[in-house]
Amino acid sequence: MFEPEKIDQMLRAEINVSHLDIIDLTGTRDHYSVIIVSEDFNGTMPLSQHRRVNAALAAPLASGEIHALQLKTLTPDEWEKAK
């Protein structure tokens, strides 16, 4: 089990986050959906954005503390359009 607050801390330590939603999908604290908005994603492809998030969470992903991670990465402009 991995607390959402820890995910928040780890992502904010590595990525300039302007908006972050972390949703526990199953109530077991190991399956999460993450929506992350960052200026750091400007000019990068979604695959690169996802790799950056996965790198920030590498330890709990490798240990199995986070078993499943659903990602939606957006630039601030994309986020404004999606609202």
SEFIGU-337337 format. One line per field, with one value per atom (N, C-alpha, C, CB): residue number from 1; residue in three letters; atom name; x, y, z. Coordinates in steps of 0.2 Angstrom, whole numbers, plus 2048, in hexadecimal, padded with zeros to 3 digits. Glycine has a CB too. Layout:
N
nr <- (NUM_...) $
rest <- (ALA_...) $
atom <- (CA_...) $
x <- (X_...) $
y <- (Y_...) $
z <- (Z_...) $
***
This chain:
83
nr <- (1_1_1_1_2_2_2_2_3_3_3_3_4_4_4_4_5_5_5_5_6_6_6_6_7_7_7_7_8_8_8_8_9_9_9_9_10_10_10_10_11_11_11_11_12_12_12_12_13_13_13_13_14_14_14_14_15_15_15_15_16_16_16_16_17_17_17_17_18_18_18_18_19_19_19_19_20_20_20_20_21_21_21_21_22_22_22_22_23_23_23_23_24_24_24_24_25_25_25_25_26_26_26_26_27_27_27_27_28_28_28_28_29_29_29_29_30_30_30_30_31_31_31_31_32_32_32_32_33_33_33_33_34_34_34_34_35_35_35_35_36_36_36_36_37_37_37_37_38_38_38_38_39_39_39_39_40_40_40_40_41_41_41_41_42_42_42_42_43_43_43_43_44_44_44_44_45_45_45_45_46_46_46_46_47_47_47_47_48_48_48_48_49_49_49_49_50_50_50_50_51_51_51_51_52_52_52_52_53_53_53_53_54_54_54_54_55_55_55_55_56_56_56_56_57_57_57_57_58_58_58_58_59_59_59_59_60_60_60_60_61_61_61_61_62_62_62_62_63_63_63_63_64_64_64_64_65_65_65_65_66_66_66_66_67_67_67_67_68_68_68_68_69_69_69_69_70_70_70_70_71_71_71_71_72_72_72_72_73_73_73_73_74_74_74_74_75_75_75_75_76_76_76_76_77_77_77_77_78_78_78_78_79_79_79_79_80_80_80_80_81_81_81_81_82_82_82_82_83_83_83_83) $
rest <- (MET_MET_MET_MET_PHE_PHE_PHE_PHE_GLU_GLU_GLU_GLU_PRO_PRO_PRO_PRO_GLU_GLU_GLU_GLU_LYS_LYS_LYS_LYS_ILE_ILE_ILE_ILE_ASP_ASP_ASP_ASP_GLN_GLN_GLN_GLN_MET_MET_MET_MET_LEU_LEU_LEU_LEU_ARG_ARG_ARG_ARG_ALA_ALA_ALA_ALA_GLU_GLU_GLU_GLU_ILE_ILE_ILE_ILE_ASN_ASN_ASN_ASN_VAL_VAL_VAL_VAL_SER_SER_SER_SER_HIS_HIS_HIS_HIS_LEU_LEU_LEU_LEU_ASP_ASP_ASP_ASP_ILE_ILE_ILE_ILE_ILE_ILE_ILE_ILE_ASP_ASP_ASP_ASP_LEU_LEU_LEU_LEU_THR_THR_THR_THR_GLY_GLY_GLY_GLY_THR_THR_THR_THR_ARG_ARG_ARG_ARG_ASP_ASP_ASP_ASP_HIS_HIS_HIS_HIS_TYR_TYR_TYR_TYR_SER_SER_SER_SER_VAL_VAL_VAL_VAL_ILE_ILE_ILE_ILE_ILE_ILE_ILE_ILE_VAL_VAL_VAL_VAL_SER_SER_SER_SER_GLU_GLU_GLU_GLU_ASP_ASP_ASP_ASP_PHE_PHE_PHE_PHE_ASN_ASN_ASN_ASN_GLY_GLY_GLY_GLY_THR_THR_THR_THR_MET_MET_MET_MET_PRO_PRO_PRO_PRO_LEU_LEU_LEU_LEU_SER_SER_SER_SER_GLN_GLN_GLN_GLN_HIS_HIS_HIS_HIS_ARG_ARG_ARG_ARG_ARG_ARG_ARG_ARG_VAL_VAL_VAL_VAL_ASN_ASN_ASN_ASN_ALA_ALA_ALA_ALA_ALA_ALA_ALA_ALA_LEU_LEU_LEU_LEU_ALA_ALA_ALA_ALA_ALA_ALA_ALA_ALA_PRO_PRO_PRO_PRO_LEU_LEU_LEU_LEU_ALA_ALA_ALA_ALA_SER_SER_SER_SER_GLY_GLY_GLY_GLY_GLU_GLU_GLU_GLU_ILE_ILE_ILE_ILE_HIS_HIS_HIS_HIS_ALA_ALA_ALA_ALA_LEU_LEU_LEU_LEU_GLN_GLN_GLN_GLN_LEU_LEU_LEU_LEU_LYS_LYS_LYS_LYS_THR_THR_THR_THR_LEU_LEU_LEU_LEU_THR_THR_THR_THR_PRO_PRO_PRO_PRO_ASP_ASP_ASP_ASP_GLU_GLU_GLU_GLU_TRP_TRP_TRP_TRP_GLU_GLU_GLU_GLU_LYS_LYS_LYS_LYS_ALA_ALA_ALA_ALA_LYS_LYS_LYS_LYS) $
atom <- (N_CA_C_CB_N_CA_C_CB_N_CA_C_CB_N_CA_C_CB_N_CA_C_CB_N_CA_C_CB_N_CA_C_CB_N_CA_C_CB_N_CA_C_CB_N_CA_C_CB_N_CA_C_CB_N_CA_C_CB_N_CA_C_CB_N_CA_C_CB_N_CA_C_CB_N_CA_C_CB_N_CA_C_CB_N_CA_C_CB_N_CA_C_CB_N_CA_C_CB_N_CA_C_CB_N_CA_C_CB_N_CA_C_CB_N_CA_C_CB_N_CA_C_CB_N_CA_C_CB_N_CA_C_CB_N_CA_C_CB_N_CA_C_CB_N_CA_C_CB_N_CA_C_CB_N_CA_C_CB_N_CA_C_CB_N_CA_C_CB_N_CA_C_CB_N_CA_C_CB_N_CA_C_CB_N_CA_C_CB_N_CA_C_CB_N_CA_C_CB_N_CA_C_CB_N_CA_C_CB_N_CA_C_CB_N_CA_C_CB_N_CA_C_CB_N_CA_C_CB_N_CA_C_CB_N_CA_C_CB_N_CA_C_CB_N_CA_C_CB_N_CA_C_CB_N_CA_C_CB_N_CA_C_CB_N_CA_C_CB_N_CA_C_CB_N_CA_C_CB_N_CA_C_CB_N_CA_C_CB_N_CA_C_CB_N_CA_C_CB_N_CA_C_CB_N_CA_C_CB_N_CA_C_CB_N_CA_C_CB_N_CA_C_CB_N_CA_C_CB_N_CA_C_CB_N_CA_C_CB_N_CA_C_CB_N_CA_C_CB_N_CA_C_CB_N_CA_C_CB_N_CA_C_CB_N_CA_C_CB_N_CA_C_CB_N_CA_C_CB_N_CA_C_CB_N_CA_C_CB_N_CA_C_CB_N_CA_C_CB_N_CA_C_CB_N_CA_C_CB_N_CA_C_CB) $
x <- (804_800_804_7FB_802_806_801_80A_803_7FE_7FE_800_7F8_7F8_7FC_7F1_7FD_801_808_800_80B_812_813_814_80E_80E_80E_808_80A_80A_811_805_814_81B_820_81D_820_825_824_824_81E_81D_81F_816_81D_81F_826_81B_82A_831_835_834_832_835_832_835_82C_828_825_823_825_822_81B_825_817_810_80C_80E_807_802_7FB_802_7FA_7F4_7F5_7EE_7F2_7F3_7ED_7FA_7EB_7E5_7E8_7DF_7E7_7E9_7E3_7EF_7E1_7DB_7DD_7D5_7DB_7DC_7D6_7DC_7D7_7D2_7CF_7D5_7D2_7CF_7CE_7D3_7D1_7D1_7D6_7CA_7DB_7E0_7E7_7E1_7E7_7ED_7F2_7EF_7F1_7F6_7F4_7F8_7EE_7EC_7E9_7E6_7ED_7EC_7EA_7F1_7E6_7E6_7E9_7DE_7ED_7F0_7EF_7F8_7ED_7EC_7F1_7E5_7F6_7FB_7FC_802_7FC_7FD_804_7F7_808_80E_811_813_814_817_81D_81A_820_825_824_828_81D_81B_81A_814_81B_81B_820_81B_81E_822_825_828_822_824_81E_826_81F_81A_817_81D_811_80E_813_808_816_81A_820_81D_823_828_825_82B_81F_81C_81B_815_818_817_81D_813_822_829_82C_82E_82A_82D_829_82C_822_81E_821_817_821_824_82A_824_82F_836_835_83A_831_830_82D_82B_829_826_82A_81F_830_833_833_83A_835_836_830_839_82A_824_821_81F_822_820_824_821_82B_82F_82E_837_82C_82B_824_82C_820_819_814_819_817_813_80D_817_80F_80A_80A_80C_804_803_801_7FE_7FD_7FA_7FA_7F3_7FB_7FC_7F9_803_7F3_7F0_7F2_7E8_7F4_7F7_7F3_7FE_7F2_7F0_7F4_7E8_7F9_7FD_7FB_805_7FB_7F9_7FE_7F2_7FE_801_7FC_804_7FE_7F9_7F4_7FC_7F6_7F1_7EC_7F5_7EF_7EA_7E5_7EE_7E8_7E3_7DE_7E7_7DF_7DA_7D5_7DE_7D7_7D2_7CE_7D6_7D1_7CD_7C8_7D2_7C8_7C4_7BD_7C6) $
y <- (7FA_800_806_800_80B_811_817_811_81C_821_826_824_829_82E_834_830_836_83C_83B_83D_835_833_834_82C_832_832_83A_82F_83E_845_848_848_846_849_847_846_840_83E_841_836_842_846_84D_845_850_858_859_85B_854_854_854_84F_851_850_854_848_856_859_860_854_865_86B_86A_871_869_867_86D_862_86E_874_871_878_86B_868_860_869_85D_856_853_855_84E_84A_843_84A_840_839_835_838_830_82C_825_82D_823_81C_818_81A_814_811_80B_80E_808_802_802_7FC_807_807_804_805_801_7FC_800_7F6_806_80B_807_80C_804_801_802_7FA_804_806_80D_801_811_818_81B_81C_820_824_82B_825_82D_834_838_833_83E_844_849_847_84A_84F_854_84B_85A_860_863_865_865_868_86B_862_871_875_871_87C_86C_868_864_864_863_85F_862_85B_869_86D_86A_874_869_867_860_86C_85C_855_850_853_84B_846_842_841_840_83C_837_83A_833_82D_830_82A_836_839_83B_83F_83E_840_83B_844_835_82F_82C_82A_82C_82A_82E_82A_834_839_837_840_836_835_82E_835_829_822_823_81D_827_827_82A_82C_82F_832_82D_838_828_823_81C_822_81C_816_811_818_813_80F_80B_813_80F_80B_807_810_809_805_7FE_809_7FF_7F9_7F4_7FB_7F7_7F3_7F0_7F7_7F2_7F0_7F3_7E8_7F8_7FC_800_801_802_804_7FF_80B_7FB_7F6_7F8_7F1_7FD_800_807_7FD_80A_812_814_814_817_81A_821_819_823_82A_82E_82A_835_83A_840_83C_841_847_84C_845_852_858_85E_85A_862_869_86D_86B_873_878_87A_87E_87B_87D_877_87E_871_86B_86B_865_86C_86C_871_86D_877_87C_87A_883_877_875_870_873_86B_865_867_860_86C_86E_86F_874) $
z <- (800_800_800_806_7FC_7FB_7FC_7F5_800_802_7FC_808_7FA_7F5_7F7_7F4_7FD_7FF_7FD_807_7FE_7FC_7F4_7FE_7F0_7E9_7E8_7E6_7EB_7EA_7EB_7EF_7F1_7F3_7EE_7FA_7EB_7E7_7E0_7E6_7DE_7D7_7D7_7D5_7DD_7DD_7DE_7E3_7E1_7E2_7DB_7E6_7D6_7D0_7CA_7CE_7CB_7C5_7C8_7C2_7C4_7C5_7C4_7C1_7C9_7C9_7CA_7CE_7C5_7C6_7C8_7C0_7C7_7C9_7CA_7C4_7CF_7D0_7D3_7D4_7D0_7D3_7D4_7CF_7DA_7DB_7DD_7E0_7DA_7DC_7DD_7D6_7E3_7E4_7E1_7EC_7DC_7D8_7DB_7D2_7E0_7E3_7EB_7E1_7EE_7F5_7F9_7F8_7F5_7F7_7F8_7F4_7F5_7F5_7F1_7FC_7EC_7E7_7E0_7E9_7DF_7D8_7D8_7D6_7D4_7D3_7CC_7D7_7CC_7C6_7C8_7C4_7C4_7C5_7BF_7C6_7C0_7BB_7BE_7BB_7B9_7BB_7B6_7BD_7B8_7B3_7B5_7B3_7B0_7B1_7AB_7B3_7AC_7A7_7A4_7AA_7A8_7A6_7A0_7AC_79F_799_793_79B_793_78D_788_78E_782_77C_77D_77D_781_782_780_789_77D_77B_781_776_781_787_78A_785_785_788_78C_782_78A_78E_795_78A_795_79B_7A0_799_79D_7A1_7A4_79D_7A0_7A2_7A8_79D_7A8_7AD_7B4_7AB_7B3_7B9_7BC_7B7_7B7_7BA_7BD_7B4_7BA_7BD_7C4_7B9_7C5_7CC_7D1_7CB_7CE_7D3_7D2_7D1_7D0_7CE_7D4_7CC_7DA_7DF_7E1_7E5_7E3_7E4_7DF_7E7_7D8_7D3_7D3_7CC_7D3_7D3_7D9_7D3_7DF_7E5_7E5_7EB_7E1_7E0_7E5_7E2_7E9_7ED_7E9_7F1_7E3_7DF_7D9_7DC_7D9_7D4_7CD_7D7_7CD_7C7_7C7_7C6_7C2_7C1_7BB_7C2_7BB_7B5_7B5_7B5_7AF_7AF_7A9_7AD_7AB_7A6_7A8_7A7_7A3_7A3_79F_7A2_7A1_79D_79E_79F_799_79A_79D_793_79F_7A2_79C_7A4_796_791_78F_78A_78F_78E_794_78E_79A_7A0_7A0_7A6_79E_79D_798_79B_792_78D_78F_787_794_796_79B_799_79F_7A4_7A2_7A8) $
***
